[in-house]
C-alpha cells in the first residue's frame, strides 16, 4: 500500500516539526487542564461532584457521550470535559430526577437538555445539591 503523504525534511525543518508537536502535546495535556483548575478555584467551595457520561441535545439530535465531570460549587456549576465551563444556577434547571436511582438524571443547561448517566449515589448527591443551590439563587 502506498502512503498517503511522504516527505523528507531537512534538519531544521524536522526540528521545527518536532518542536510544534511538543508544543501541541503540552497545550493539550498541561494548558487545557489548567483552565479547569482556574474555573474550579473561582467557583467557591465544592459541594457535590459526579463523573458521568453525558449527552447533549434533544432526543433526535444528541451529541456528547463522553466522560464529563459535573461539580456543584457555591457560586457555579462547573462542567468539565477537556476544558471547564461554568454555569450560573439561574441557567440550570432539573428536568427529571425520578430516575436518579437507576443512574440517570436529566437537566437543562442554558436551554440545552443534558442527560447524565452514572453512579446513582453520585447523581443523587448532585441532584440534591443542585436543587438546594437553585432554591438559594
Secondary structure, 3 states (H helix, E strand, C coil): CCCCCCCCCCHHHHHHHHHHHHHHHHHHHHHHHHHHHHHHHHCCCEEEEEEEEEEECCCCCCEEEEEEEEEEECCEEEEECCCEEEEEHHHEEEEECCCHHHCEEEEEECCEEEEEECCHHHHHHHHHHHHHHHHCC
